[in-house]
Amino acid sequence: MLPSSFTMPALIAACLAAPLAAQSDGGLPQHEPLNPTATSRSALLLLPYQAPAPGRWRASVQVDYGNAIDLQIKGATGAAYLLDAELMRTSLQLRRDVGERGWVAAQAAIRGSYAGVADGFFIEYHKLIGFQQPERDARPKNSFGYQLDLPDRTLVRTDSRAFLDDLRLSAGLRHSGWLQSAVTVTLPTGTGPAGYTRGVPGIGYVAAWRARPARVLVVEGTLGAGATPAHGDLAPYQRTTFATGSTGLRLTLWGGQSIFGYFFYHSPYYRGTGFPTLDRRELTGDFGWISRTRSGREWRFGLGEDLAPGDAGIDLILKVGTTW
């Protein structure tokens, strides 16, 4: 169940707004979790309403770069969890309308997980906003660590500068100018080390709505449900069903310049490990700038933040993307 603070703005906007007419764009960007504990489990994502683009392919490229630091130790049992890495995903998506209301899309991505060189930048940014990270102070800068010690097993994950992510196929149906249903499937085509990709197919269903309470304002929301079979050395701890929700808005300032922001919720990925990062839900916020050219191309610049430290969200993610 989503918190009421998530659902009430969405319900109010949906009741007050008239359905949107078809438009070439104007909505929120797509969002996918970046933490490997999430990307190795759920196929769900924030899949927004896809505006019609009849008779042509639409392409989207996005680069996400995040800094992760999580160090938890349970003294009574000796269990420990460590994730200290810089994480990258560069994705390419192609989408095309099918008929008047349907669309299909395919997405491929290259990901990386490594020590990196940007710890200093992320440390200074968090100092600037007054966010304390004692676990970062306990680790050497620009070092890699990904390890899980449980009472019955110890897992040490390796780093990788580049590997193929699971292939994603999606299909959607616009029921109207403001409501959409979509199914997304991930195929186990990833080439990354253990602990980064799912290893089995995953499926998800996402319903999305879009409303325009004012000429310069677009409000969107999604609800999703999905399933991924348990797989690999953490199978006894893995959840197999998942749920998501999101709400956000995009405000046009002038011309083709807009700002956006959204909240994304994902249900827990694991259970019984004793570590909040694995057993708790994820709550991520993203805000940024969108610049739209006269030709219809969009450039997006975003900054993702973990809104509930201690969960599966990444502390800070820099995002750059374009759609044409």
C-alpha positions, 0 to 999 in steps of 0.5 A, a space after each residue: 500500500 502506498 503512503 497517502 501522501 503519494 496517492 492523494 495528489 494523484 487522485 485530486 489531479 485526476 478528478 480536477 483535470 480534463 483528459 489530455 488531447 494527443 500530443 507529441 510529448 510533454 510528460 515525465 521521463 522513464 525511471 529504472 532503479 540502479 542499485 544491483 540488488 534491485 536490477 537483479 530482481 524486479 522487472 518493474 520501472 516507472 513507465 510513463 504515458 507514451 504520447 502518440 508518434 504515428 508513422 515513425 520510430 522514436 528513439 531515446 538515449 539515457 545515461 545514469 551515473 550513481 554513487 552507492 555507499 552502504 555499510 551495515 554490520 550486525 554485531 550479534 550475528 557477525 552478518 555484514 553488508 557492503 556496497 561501495 561502488 560507482 554505478 553506470 547505465 547507458 540505455 537505448 530505447 526504440 519505440 513505434 506506434 502500432 495502430 492508433 492506440 498501441 505501441 511497442 518498444 525495445 530497450 538495450 543497455 550497457 551497465 558498469 559497477 566499479 571503484 570509480 573516481 568521483 567519490 570526492 565530488 559526491 562527498 562535497 555535494 552531500 556536505 553542501 546539502 548537509 547530508 551526513 554519510 558516516 559509512 563513507 567516512 569509514 571507507 577509503 575513497 574510490 574503492 570498490 566493495 560488494 559483499 554480503 555475509 549472512 549466517 548461512 553464506 558469504 557472497 563476494 561480488 566482482 566489479 565490471 566496467 561494462 556488461 550488457 544488461 537484460 533486454 527489455 521488451 514492452 507493449 502498451 495500449 492507450 485507452 484514452 488521451 490520459 490513460 495507458 496500460 503496458 506490459 514489460 518483459 525482461 529477458 535473461 540476456 545480461 552478461 554481467 557478473 553474478 548479482 547484477 542481472 536477473 538470470 531469469 525472465 521477469 514480467 511487469 504490468 504498469 498502468 499510467 495516467 496523465 492529466 493537465 490541470 493547467 496549460 503549463 502543467 502536466 501531472 502523471 502517476 503510475 501503479 505497477 505489479 510484477 513477478 520474477 522467479 527466485 534464482 541464484 545463490 540468494 534464492 531463499 531470501 528473494 521476493 518473487 512478486 513486486 509492486 510500484 507506484 509513482 507520482 510527479 509533475 512537469 511544469 513549463 516555464 517558457 518556450 520549450 523549457 520545463 522543470 520536472 519532479 517525481 517520487 518513485 516507490 518500489 516494494 521490498 526486493 528481499 526478506 529475512 536478511 536482516 539488512 534494511 537496504 535489502 528488506 525494505 522498500 525503495 523510495 526515490 525522488 528525482 528532479 531536473 530540467 527538460 529542454 525541448 527544441 523546435 524540432 521536437 527533440 528533448 534533452 533531460 538533465 536530472 538528479 536522483 536522490 534516495 529519500 529514505 536512507 537505509 533502503 535500496 535507493 542510491 544516494 545520488 544519481 546524475 542523469 542525462 538523456 535525449 529523445 527524438 
